[in-house]
């Protein structure tokens, strides 16, 4: 195919191919702004510049659209994190803080964190949506943190701990900060939380203090005059 053939394709042809992405972008904005229950498909279609009937050509329901948004935005990030961990040569006490920071940059500090707020707020009313998010996002993310902890234990860099419980404890403050950013931080300066950089630094320090393996005991130096 000629390299310029795509640019010479009819505008309506390129537009049709881009519609799913445009619909998902509009849906993400509305899900974050209004929540799951209050988001209407006709509003998603209008924001994407298409009819509601056109939306149904690509997505059969609001639940189907939500799942597509998650699978196209959040799930690929988790896969990227997994590859980075598998390929990393960093000591575990450097890899774990780097993972926290990458998670914040790609998720916590972006509009995607509004999805976590949505799930926490509406899980009881939409259990199937919550179960989907748990399976596709929460479980793999927890498994990733657990893999880093297990890696550190295996290499003697971390002490033996309850890996599953520790992975939950390590993610909880970051998720809370992300949800806070989409609730109280949006109100006024008085209710805004601590700067994210301070949170990340303190969290990494606390995590490593809890995980680092103790230094090996050294034999006491022989006293003067002792015989070998």
Protein Blocks (a to p, Z undefined) as FASTA:
>chain_A
ZZklmmmpcfklmmmmmmmmmmmmmmmmmmmmnojmlpcfklmmmmnopafklmmmmogb
fklmmmmmmmmmmmmmmmmmmmmmmmpcbdfklmmmmmmmmmmmmmmmmmklmmmmmmmm
mmmmmmmlmmmmmmmmmmmmmmmmmmmmmmmmmnopaccddfklmmmmmmmmmmmmmmmm
mmmmmmmmmlpccdfklmmmmmmmmmmmmmpccdddddddddehiaZZ
